[in-house]
Structures are given as structure tokens and as C-alpha cells.
Amino acid sequence: MRHDLEHRSIPNVVRAAARRFGAATALVDAERRIGFDELEDLMIRAVAAARALGIGPGDRVGLCAPNCAEWIVAALGIQGAGGIVVPLNTRFKARELSYILRRSGARALFAAASFLGTDYTADLRRADPELPALRTTVSLLGPRGEAALAWDDFLDLGSGSARAVTAAHEAVDRLTPDHVSDVMFTSGTTGHPKGVVLTHGQSLRAYGWMSAQYGFRASDSFLVIPPFFHCFGYKAGWLASFLHGVTVIPMAVFDAGRALELIERERVAILLGPPTIFHDLLRHPGRRDRDLSSLRVSMTGGSTIPEPLIHAMREDLTFDVVLSAYGLTESTALVTTTRIGDTERTVARTTGRPLPDVEIRLTDDSGAEVPAGENGEIRVRGYNVTQGYWDDPRETAAAIDTDGWLRTGDIGHLDAAGNLVIVDRRKEMYIVGGFNAYPAEIEKLLLGCARIAQAAVVGVPDDRLGEVGCAFVVPAPGARLTEDGVVAWARDHMANFKVPRHVRVVEALPRNAGLKVLKDDLRARFREGEH
């Protein structure tokens, strides 16, 4: 089924779900339970309200709040009016947010007024008082703060005449799969963030296919932990769920104990996220006191996945389906995925095969394909690839060639069965005495040690070899690790140039709001420790 052809736009998914699933629960947010029919009504009010604020086709609107029902309704309202959502990282500071809002040309801002002690609108007014997005501001959560409108006041703008409701539905009707739905800004780890332009059709086609493959069904509940400002929480999360009548339970801040409570209480069936989520659930002292038998479908990506973790997810967390996937924002965050029936070894060591109608190739620096089994840069072509970066033709041309191939900057190879094996990010590679060392590969090898639960490797300067590896490792529950012991184990299990010359045993790895390891922080820790 082509969900882009059937549904045409993201807001239209909610209208179709209301027809199919009626009063069945669409959202559970704290004590609120919102049916699909009620969600459609809220969306149409939000569309009418957005139009009343002057938001129309092509207008960019910033959205900065934790996972919550209001985030979803605001996004649907903006998109339904023809606008383009610009999701904002809630951990960013005002200057970082201002850069994105200015770069995207956002004309309005919907933001939380009291998340983790932050009023984003107030902070932005102090940092950049002439910011155009601040001319139209709506508070999503809690008090109004310094926003012009509180959330309920915004919705009241769309609660007027039948004519306004009709006009809102007509605005949704005008949307097509080719209309831009959002501009997703990259994390900025390689410089200033760049705005990835994505359409309604790209997301519907990719995540409609994925969720059907993974076995989403109307009786399921999905605890969505990855943040909505990332495709993992937004598109693989609530959008994929609404396509199938799945109940969405947004989680604003991950807490393993609270997550276990919600899994038991709401009979959660689906849980997707990076490996750290599953590690924390498994290690939580209250896990054995909770009934987790409802858990059925999981997928983890974006990091190294140890095979023992996959086994524990099946045995101790009771998942029937454990899968892995690979993607980047420029590819609608989905390129390859393993499939139901793949072995634990395949799920742990590969990211699976490409989506239908998506191509991958492995190339050398000149763009020529490398022989089968050899490492090369991963290039992607297909409907999922962005049309480019917002208002940045130079960066677009550097990333996507004239034949439509996206340069990912990731290094990998194909195994004998055609599964993609990610070796590392090109920018993370370091050179040890003339040998290319890939941190992700070394991390996978380190996770073969039963005493290590998590590992992150960075390249650091070395007077003799130029660069060497420094491994930051988190012990497995009850295990004792020493720096010398980890190095000794590594010497027995990997080539000499891959062996980390430095090891730091830590309680936890630093992560951003998307739960990716902050390797710049690890490099800084190493430098601080050397002085």
C-alpha cells in the first residue's frame, strides 16, 4: 500500500483515522485520553486558529516543546493550514534556536513556557528581540509566559463559525504529497545546522511501509520516548501510529521507572528507541516487579547494538520483534531496516536491506563503486531523499549529485545477504599509524566483552602514532572494569591498531536530547584529564 497516495498529507491521516477508529483512544497524555474523533476536532480547530493568525501556505513556524499532545495538535494545525513545521530541539539555547528560526524564515513560534525551567519565548526575546518569529507567539504548555497567546486562547480562535470549520477542511483538502511538511534541522555537529526539506508524501510512504512491516495494529499502544523534534519520535512515532490506529503515549523526559510503570498500566506493545533506553529498562531495580508481557515490537537504531542486548530484550523485556534500522535526516531518517524473521546476529551486526524503491551504493572518494564486501561511503537514491537544504543551494549540490545520489558521509559495506553494515561516520574516523580506525566498529567489538554494557570511542592525539583511540566504557550490572583490563581484553579480540590506548570507566555516557552520544564532550573530558 502506498500511504502517500492514499492519505496525501499528514493532517489527512488524522481525518481518515477518525473515520476508521472513531472514539478509540488516539492519545494518552498524563490523565488525558483523546479519541481519534476528538483529535480530528482539535486538529480542525488548530487549522482554523492557525489561519486566523495569518499562517498560510509555505509559512514556516517554529515548534519547541517536549513530547506532548499539544505538540502534535500544533503541528497538525500548522500543516493543515498549509504551513511548514520547523521542529526545534528543546535542549538548544536561545542563540541556537534563534539561528534556526532566522535561517528558516519562521514567521511564528509555538513554544513551551515552563519545560525544565525554561520559557523559550522569554529567552529568545532577551537574546534576539527583533527575531521575526516573535511577532506571533503561542504557549504550548503551562502558563502563557511571555507568549502572546496561551494554548487554550489559540484554540479558541478556531472555535467560531461553521464557515471557519469548512475552510479548515478545505485547506487540508488542498494539500498534496508533494507539499513540504517540515524543515528538519540537522544537529549541527559538523557546523551550523542545515534545514532538511521533507514532504508529506515522503514521510507517509516511508513510515507507512515501515509500520506495516513491523506489525503495528489498532489494538496496540506505543510509548514514544524519542523526542518529536526528531523523525524517530515524530514520524516513526505518532505519525506511524495514527496510520494504523495505534494509541500514542508521549513521554516528555525519559525515566526508566516511569516508563516501566506506563508499560504495565497502558499495556504498551511498541517501544522504539536507541539502545540506551533498553539498557536502562533492563537495569532498573523495579523491572522484575512489573508486568511487561504486553511488549511486542521494538526497533533500535543510531548506535551500536550488542547481541546480548537483543537477546535480553527478547527474554527479559518479552519483545517478540526486535529490529534495527539505519537512516539520516536527509533520507527521511529511513534507508534500511532488518525484517521480522532475521536472526539476532543479523539485527545486531547489520541494519538490514533497503526500503522498496530505495537504492544504496558503496563508493570510493572518486564516486566509483567499491568491490563487494569492501568498505565505502554509503550513497542513497530514492523517493526518501530530501529535495535539498532550505535556502542553501551550495550545500545541497555538495550533498546530492545530479543523478540524485545522496552522499551520507557514513562508511559501510554489504554482507553476503545484502545487509548493510555500518562501519562509521567518515568524520569520526581516525588514523593510527597509517591505518584507518572506525570508532563504531571498535565499539561493536568492545561490546563483545560481557563486562561492558556501553562503549563510545573517540580518536585522540598521540605523539608517536598521530592518533589513537580512547574508549569510554560503562560496566555491565555487577561487573568490575579496570582500564588495564579493558585494554588487555581488546588486545585479545581485535587488531592491534584498533585497540584503544586509553580507557575511561564511567557511570554513563553523555547524550543529547535525541540520546546520541556527545563525542565532543568525550574528547573534552580526555583533554581535561590530560592536564
C-alpha positions as CSV (number, residue, x, y, z in Angstrom):
1,M,0.0,0.0,0.0
2,R,1.3,3.5,-0.9
3,H,0.2,5.6,2.1
4,D,1.3,8.8,0.3
5,L,-1.2,8.1,-2.5
6,E,-4.0,7.0,-0.1
7,H,-3.7,9.8,2.5
8,R,-1.9,12.6,0.6
9,S,-1.0,14.6,3.7
10,I,-0.2,14.2,7.3
11,P,-3.3,16.0,8.6
12,N,-5.4,13.8,6.3
13,V,-4.1,10.8,8.2
14,V,-6.0,12.0,11.3
15,R,-9.2,12.6,9.4
16,A,-9.0,9.1,7.9
17,A,-8.2,7.6,11.4
18,A,-11.3,9.4,12.9
19,R,-13.5,7.7,10.3
20,R,-11.9,4.2,10.8
21,F,-11.3,4.2,14.6
22,G,-13.9,6.7,16.0
23,A,-13.7,7.1,19.7
24,A,-10.9,4.6,20.2
25,T,-8.0,6.2,22.1
26,A,-5.5,8.1,19.9
27,L,-3.5,9.8,22.7
28,V,-2.9,9.2,26.4
29,D,-1.0,12.2,27.9
30,A,-0.9,12.2,31.7
31,E,-4.6,11.9,32.8
32,R,-6.0,12.9,29.4
33,R,-7.4,10.4,26.9
34,I,-8.2,11.7,23.5
35,G,-10.1,9.6,21.0
36,F,-9.4,9.8,17.2
37,D,-12.6,11.6,16.6
38,E,-11.7,14.2,19.3
39,L,-8.2,14.5,17.8
40,E,-9.7,15.4,14.5
41,D,-11.9,18.1,16.1
42,L,-8.8,19.5,17.9
43,M,-6.8,19.4,14.6
44,I,-9.5,21.3,12.7
45,R,-9.8,23.9,15.4
46,A,-6.0,24.3,15.3
47,V,-6.1,24.6,11.5
48,A,-8.7,27.3,11.7
49,A,-6.8,29.1,14.5
50,A,-3.5,29.0,12.5
51,R,-5.3,30.5,9.6
52,A,-6.8,33.2,11.9
53,L,-3.2,34.1,12.9
54,G,-2.3,34.5,9.2
55,I,-0.4,31.3,8.8
56,G,-0.8,30.1,5.3
57,P,0.7,28.0,2.5
58,G,4.5,27.9,2.7
59,D,4.9,29.8,6.0
60,R,7.5,28.3,8.3
61,V,6.6,28.0,12.0
62,G,8.9,27.0,14.9
63,L,7.7,24.4,17.3
64,C,9.7,24.0,20.6
65,A,8.2,21.8,23.3
66,P,8.6,18.3,24.8
67,N,6.6,15.3,23.7
68,C,3.0,16.1,24.4
69,A,-0.5,16.1,22.9
70,E,-0.2,19.9,22.2
71,W,2.9,19.4,20.1
72,I,1.0,17.0,17.8
73,V,-2.1,19.2,17.6
74,A,0.0,22.3,16.9
75,A,2.0,20.5,14.1
76,L,-1.2,19.3,12.5
77,G,-2.8,22.7,12.7
78,I,0.2,24.4,11.1
79,Q,0.4,21.8,8.4
80,G,-3.3,21.7,7.8
81,A,-3.2,25.5,7.1
82,G,-0.5,24.8,4.5
83,G,2.3,25.9,6.8
84,I,5.7,24.1,7.3
85,V,6.7,22.9,10.7
86,V,10.2,23.7,11.9
87,P,10.8,21.3,14.9
88,L,13.2,22.8,17.5
89,N,15.5,20.9,19.8
90,T,14.3,21.6,23.4
91,R,17.9,21.3,24.7
92,F,19.1,24.1,22.5
93,K,19.9,27.5,24.0
94,A,18.4,30.8,22.8
95,R,21.2,31.6,20.3
96,E,20.9,28.2,18.7
97,L,17.2,28.4,18.4
98,S,17.4,32.0,17.0
99,Y,19.8,30.8,14.3
100,I,17.4,28.1,13.1
101,L,14.3,30.4,13.3
102,R,16.1,33.1,11.3
103,R,17.6,30.7,8.8
104,S,14.3,29.1,8.1
105,G,12.5,32.4,7.9
106,A,10.0,31.3,10.5
107,R,7.1,33.8,10.9
108,A,5.7,32.4,14.2
109,L,6.7,30.4,17.2
110,F,4.8,27.8,19.3
111,A,6.8,27.0,22.4
112,A,6.6,25.7,25.9
113,A,6.7,28.3,28.7
114,S,7.8,26.0,31.5
115,F,9.8,23.0,30.4
116,L,12.7,22.1,32.6
117,G,12.6,25.6,34.0
118,T,12.7,27.3,30.6
119,D,10.4,29.8,28.9
120,Y,11.7,29.6,25.3
121,T,9.9,32.7,24.2
122,A,11.2,34.7,27.1
123,D,14.8,33.5,26.4
124,L,14.5,34.4,22.7
125,R,13.2,37.8,23.5
126,R,16.2,38.5,25.6
127,A,18.7,37.0,23.1
128,D,17.2,38.3,19.9
129,P,14.4,40.8,20.4
130,E,14.0,41.6,16.7
131,L,13.5,38.0,15.7
132,P,10.6,37.8,13.2
133,A,9.2,34.6,14.7
134,L,8.5,36.5,17.9
135,R,5.8,38.6,16.2
136,T,3.3,35.7,16.6
137,T,3.8,33.5,19.6
138,V,1.7,30.8,21.3
139,S,2.5,29.0,24.5
140,L,2.0,25.2,24.3
141,L,2.3,24.1,27.9
142,G,1.7,25.5,31.3
143,P,1.4,29.3,31.8
144,R,1.3,31.7,28.9
145,G,4.7,33.2,30.0
146,E,5.9,35.8,27.5
147,A,3.9,34.3,24.6
148,A,1.1,36.4,23.1
149,L,-1.4,33.6,23.4
150,A,-1.9,30.7,25.8
151,W,-2.8,27.4,24.2
152,D,-6.5,27.5,25.0
153,D,-6.7,31.0,23.7
154,F,-5.1,29.9,20.5
155,L,-7.6,27.0,20.1
156,D,-10.5,29.5,20.8
157,L,-9.5,31.3,17.7
158,G,-10.6,28.2,15.7
159,S,-13.9,27.7,17.6
160,G,-16.0,30.1,15.7
161,S,-18.4,29.7,12.7
162,A,-19.2,26.6,10.7
163,R,-17.7,28.6,7.8
164,A,-14.3,28.6,9.5
165,V,-14.5,24.8,10.0
166,T,-15.4,24.3,6.4
167,A,-12.5,26.5,5.3
168,A,-10.1,24.5,7.6
169,H,-11.2,21.2,5.9
170,E,-10.8,22.8,2.5
171,A,-7.3,23.8,3.4
172,V,-6.4,20.2,4.3
173,D,-8.0,19.1,1.1
174,R,-5.6,21.3,-0.9
175,L,-2.5,19.5,0.5
176,T,-0.8,17.1,-1.8
177,P,2.1,14.6,-1.2
178,D,4.5,17.0,-2.9
179,H,3.8,19.8,-0.4
180,V,6.6,20.5,2.1
181,S,5.5,19.3,5.6
182,D,8.6,20.2,7.6
183,V,12.1,21.5,7.6
184,M,14.1,19.3,10.0
185,F,17.4,20.9,11.0
186,T,20.4,18.7,11.5
187,S,22.1,18.5,14.8
188,G,24.9,20.9,13.9
189,T,27.6,18.5,15.0
190,T,29.6,19.4,11.9
191,G,29.0,23.2,12.0
192,H,25.8,25.3,11.7
193,P,22.6,23.2,11.5
194,K,21.2,22.8,8.0
195,G,17.5,22.6,7.2
196,V,16.4,19.4,5.5
197,V,13.3,19.9,3.4
198,L,10.8,17.0,3.5
199,T,7.4,16.5,2.1
200,H,4.2,14.9,3.3
201,G,4.5,12.2,0.7
202,Q,8.0,11.1,1.7
203,S,7.1,10.6,5.3
204,L,3.8,8.9,4.6
205,R,5.4,6.5,2.1
206,A,8.4,5.6,4.2
207,Y,6.8,5.3,7.6
208,G,3.5,3.8,6.3
209,W,5.6,0.9,4.8
210,M,7.8,0.6,7.9
211,S,5.0,0.4,10.5
212,A,3.1,-2.2,8.4
213,Q,6.3,-4.3,8.1
214,Y,6.8,-4.0,11.9
215,G,3.3,-5.2,12.6
216,F,1.6,-2.1,14.1
217,R,-2.1,-2.8,14.7
218,A,-5.1,-1.0,16.1
219,S,-5.0,-2.8,19.5
220,D,-1.5,-1.5,20.3
221,S,-0.2,1.2,22.5
222,F,3.1,2.9,21.7
223,L,5.2,4.7,24.4
224,V,7.0,7.3,22.4
225,I,10.2,8.3,24.1
226,P,12.4,9.7,21.3
227,P,11.8,13.4,21.0
228,F,9.2,14.8,18.5
229,F,11.8,17.2,17.1
230,H,13.5,14.1,15.6
231,C,12.0,11.8,12.9
232,F,12.3,8.9,15.4
233,G,9.7,10.3,17.7
234,Y,7.6,12.3,15.2
235,K,7.4,10.1,12.1
236,A,8.3,6.6,13.3
237,G,6.3,7.6,16.4
238,W,3.0,9.4,16.3
239,L,2.6,9.6,12.5
240,A,3.2,5.9,12.0
241,S,0.8,5.1,14.9
242,F,-2.1,7.2,13.6
243,L,-1.8,5.4,10.2
244,H,-2.8,2.1,12.0
245,G,-5.0,3.3,14.8
246,V,-2.3,2.8,17.5
247,T,-2.6,4.7,20.8
248,V,0.3,7.2,21.3
249,I,1.6,7.8,24.8
250,P,4.1,10.7,24.6
251,M,6.9,10.8,27.2
252,A,8.4,14.2,27.8
253,V,11.5,13.2,29.6
254,F,12.8,9.6,29.8
255,D,12.7,8.0,33.2
256,A,13.1,4.2,33.3
257,G,11.0,3.7,36.4
258,R,8.2,5.8,35.0
259,A,8.4,4.1,31.6
260,L,8.1,0.7,33.3
261,E,5.0,1.9,35.2
262,L,3.4,3.2,31.9
263,I,4.2,-0.1,30.1
264,E,2.4,-2.1,32.7
265,R,-0.5,0.4,33.2
266,E,-1.2,1.1,29.5
267,R,-0.3,-2.4,28.2
268,V,2.3,-0.9,25.9
269,A,3.1,-3.1,22.8
270,I,5.5,-0.9,20.8
271,L,8.7,0.8,22.0
272,L,11.3,2.2,19.6
273,G,14.5,4.0,20.6
274,P,18.2,4.0,20.9
275,P,19.9,1.1,22.8
276,T,20.4,3.2,26.0
277,I,16.6,3.1,26.6
278,F,16.5,-0.7,26.7
279,H,19.7,-0.9,28.7
280,D,18.1,1.4,31.4
281,L,14.9,-0.6,31.4
282,L,16.8,-3.9,31.9
283,R,19.0,-2.4,34.7
284,H,16.2,-0.8,36.6
285,P,15.7,-2.4,40.1
286,G,11.9,-2.3,39.7
287,R,11.8,-4.1,36.4
288,R,11.0,-7.6,37.8
289,D,8.1,-6.2,39.8
290,R,6.3,-5.0,36.6
291,D,4.2,-7.0,34.1
292,L,5.8,-6.3,30.8
293,S,4.1,-9.1,28.9
294,S,2.3,-6.7,26.6
295,L,5.6,-5.6,24.9
296,R,5.8,-7.0,21.3
297,V,7.6,-4.7,18.8
298,S,10.9,-2.9,19.2
299,M,13.4,-1.3,16.9
300,T,16.7,0.3,17.9
301,G,19.0,2.3,15.7
302,G,21.5,5.1,15.5
303,S,24.1,3.3,17.7
304,T,26.0,0.1,18.2
305,I,23.7,-2.8,19.3
306,P,25.3,-5.7,21.2
307,E,23.9,-9.1,20.5
308,P,23.4,-9.8,24.3
309,L,21.1,-6.7,24.4
310,I,18.9,-8.1,21.7
311,H,18.7,-11.4,23.5
312,A,17.8,-9.7,26.7
313,M,15.2,-7.6,25.0
314,R,13.5,-10.8,23.9
315,E,13.9,-12.8,27.1
316,D,13.7,-10.2,29.8
317,L,11.6,-7.5,28.2
318,T,9.4,-10.1,26.4
319,F,9.6,-8.5,22.9
320,D,8.6,-10.8,20.0
321,V,10.1,-8.4,17.4
322,V,13.5,-6.8,17.8
323,L,14.7,-4.9,14.7
324,S,17.4,-2.5,13.7
325,A,17.4,0.3,11.1
326,Y,19.5,3.0,9.5
327,G,18.8,6.4,8.1
328,L,19.7,10.1,8.3
329,T,17.5,13.2,8.3
330,E,18.4,13.8,4.7
331,S,16.8,10.5,3.8
332,T,13.6,11.0,5.8
333,A,15.6,9.1,8.5
334,L,15.0,5.7,7.0
335,V,17.1,3.9,4.4
336,T,17.5,0.3,5.5
337,T,15.9,-2.0,8.1
338,T,16.1,-5.6,9.2
339,R,12.9,-7.6,8.8
340,I,10.8,-9.9,11.0
341,G,12.5,-13.3,10.9
342,D,16.1,-12.1,10.7
343,T,18.5,-13.7,13.2
344,E,19.7,-11.9,16.3
345,R,23.1,-11.8,14.7
346,T,21.8,-10.1,11.6
347,V,19.9,-7.5,13.8
348,A,23.0,-6.8,15.9
349,R,25.6,-6.6,13.2
350,T,23.7,-5.0,10.3
351,T,21.0,-2.5,9.6
352,G,19.2,-4.7,7.1
353,R,18.1,-4.1,3.5
354,P,16.9,-1.0,1.7
355,L,13.3,0.0,1.6
356,P,11.4,-0.8,-1.6
357,D,12.3,1.7,-4.3
358,V,15.3,2.9,-2.4
359,E,18.8,2.2,-3.7
360,I,22.2,2.2,-2.0
361,R,25.7,2.0,-3.3
362,L,29.1,2.0,-1.7
363,T,31.8,4.2,-3.3
364,D,35.3,5.4,-3.0
365,D,36.3,9.1,-2.8
366,S,36.0,9.5,-6.6
367,G,32.4,8.2,-6.6
368,A,33.3,4.8,-8.2
369,E,31.6,1.7,-6.7
370,V,33.9,-0.4,-4.5
371,P,34.1,-4.2,-4.9
372,A,31.6,-6.3,-3.0
373,G,32.4,-6.6,0.7
374,E,34.7,-3.6,0.8
375,N,34.1,-0.5,2.8
376,G,32.9,2.6,1.0
377,E,30.9,5.7,1.5
378,I,27.2,4.9,1.6
379,R,25.2,6.8,-1.1
380,V,21.4,6.7,-1.2
381,R,18.9,7.4,-4.0
382,G,15.1,7.2,-3.9
383,Y,11.8,8.9,-3.0
384,N,13.0,9.3,0.6
385,V,15.9,11.6,-0.3
386,T,15.4,15.3,0.5
387,Q,15.0,17.8,-2.3
388,G,17.7,19.8,-0.6
389,Y,18.7,22.1,2.3
390,W,16.5,25.1,2.9
391,D,17.8,28.1,1.0
392,D,21.2,26.6,0.6
393,P,21.9,25.5,-2.9
394,R,25.7,25.2,-2.3
395,E,25.3,22.6,0.5
396,T,22.6,20.9,-1.5
397,A,24.9,20.4,-4.5
398,A,27.6,19.1,-2.3
399,A,25.3,16.5,-0.7
400,I,23.2,15.4,-3.7
401,D,24.7,14.8,-7.1
402,T,23.0,15.4,-10.4
403,D,21.8,11.8,-10.6
404,G,20.0,12.1,-7.3
405,W,22.6,10.2,-5.1
406,L,22.8,11.5,-1.6
407,R,26.3,11.4,0.0
408,T,25.7,10.2,3.6
409,G,29.2,10.6,4.9
410,D,28.8,7.2,6.5
411,I,31.1,4.3,5.8
412,G,29.9,0.7,5.4
413,H,29.7,-2.5,3.3
414,L,27.2,-5.1,2.3
415,D,27.4,-8.6,3.7
416,A,26.8,-11.7,1.6
417,A,23.0,-11.5,2.1
418,G,22.8,-7.8,1.0
419,N,22.5,-6.4,4.5
420,L,24.2,-3.0,5.1
421,V,26.9,-3.0,7.8
422,I,27.6,0.5,9.1
423,V,31.3,0.9,9.9
424,D,31.3,4.5,11.0
425,R,30.9,8.2,10.2
426,R,33.6,9.4,7.8
427,K,34.2,12.3,10.1
428,E,34.6,10.1,13.2
429,M,37.4,8.0,11.5
430,Y,40.9,8.5,12.9
431,I,44.2,7.2,11.6
432,V,46.5,5.1,13.8
433,G,50.0,4.8,12.3
434,G,48.6,4.8,8.8
435,F,45.6,2.5,9.5
436,N,42.0,3.8,9.3
437,A,40.2,3.2,12.6
438,Y,36.5,3.4,12.7
439,P,35.0,4.0,16.2
440,A,31.7,2.3,15.6
441,E,33.4,-0.9,14.6
442,I,35.6,-0.8,17.7
443,E,32.6,-0.1,19.8
444,K,30.9,-3.2,18.5
445,L,34.0,-5.3,19.3
446,L,34.2,-3.9,22.8
447,L,30.5,-4.8,23.4
448,G,31.5,-8.4,22.9
449,C,33.0,-8.2,26.4
450,A,30.4,-9.4,28.8
451,R,31.6,-6.9,31.4
452,I,30.9,-3.9,29.2
453,A,27.3,-2.6,28.9
454,Q,28.0,0.5,26.7
455,A,31.0,1.9,24.9
456,A,32.0,5.0,23.0
457,V,35.3,5.5,21.2
458,V,36.9,8.7,20.0
459,G,40.2,9.5,18.4
460,V,42.7,11.5,20.4
461,P,46.2,12.9,19.7
462,D,49.3,10.7,20.1
463,D,52.9,11.8,19.7
464,R,54.1,8.6,18.1
465,L,51.1,7.3,16.1
466,G,49.4,10.6,15.3
467,E,46.1,9.5,16.7
468,V,44.9,6.6,18.9
469,G,41.6,5.5,20.4
470,C,40.2,6.4,23.8
471,A,37.3,4.2,24.9
472,F,34.7,5.4,27.4
473,V,33.0,2.3,28.8
474,V,30.1,1.7,31.2
475,P,30.3,-1.5,33.2
476,A,27.6,-4.2,33.0
477,P,25.5,-4.5,36.2
478,G,27.6,-6.1,38.9
479,A,30.8,-6.1,36.8
480,R,34.1,-4.5,37.7
481,L,36.2,-2.9,35.0
482,T,39.7,-1.5,35.1
483,E,41.4,0.4,32.4
484,D,44.2,-2.1,32.0
485,G,41.7,-5.0,32.0
486,V,39.7,-3.5,29.1
487,V,42.9,-2.9,27.1
488,A,44.1,-6.5,27.8
489,W,40.7,-7.8,26.6
490,A,40.8,-5.7,23.5
491,R,44.3,-6.9,22.6
492,D,42.9,-10.5,22.6
493,H,39.9,-9.6,20.4
494,M,40.9,-7.0,17.8
495,A,43.7,-5.9,15.6
496,N,46.5,-4.0,17.3
497,F,45.7,-0.7,15.6
498,K,42.1,-0.9,16.8
499,V,43.0,-1.4,20.4
500,P,42.2,1.7,22.5
501,R,45.4,3.1,24.0
502,H,43.3,4.9,26.6
503,V,40.2,3.8,28.6
504,R,37.9,5.7,30.9
505,V,35.4,3.8,33.0
506,V,32.3,5.9,33.5
507,E,28.9,5.5,35.1
508,A,27.1,6.9,32.0
509,L,27.8,8.3,28.6
510,P,26.9,11.9,27.9
511,R,23.9,12.1,25.5
512,N,21.9,14.8,23.8
513,A,18.1,15.1,23.8
514,G,18.0,12.6,21.0
515,L,20.0,10.2,23.1
516,K,23.0,10.2,20.8
517,V,26.4,10.1,22.5
518,L,28.1,13.5,22.7
519,K,31.5,12.6,21.4
520,D,32.7,16.2,21.5
521,D,32.1,16.1,25.3
522,L,34.1,12.9,25.5
523,R,37.1,14.5,23.6
524,A,36.9,17.5,26.0
525,R,36.9,15.1,29.0
526,F,40.0,13.4,27.6
527,R,41.8,16.8,27.1
528,E,40.8,17.9,30.7
529,G,42.1,14.7,32.1
530,E,45.5,15.1,30.4
531,H,46.2,18.4,32.1
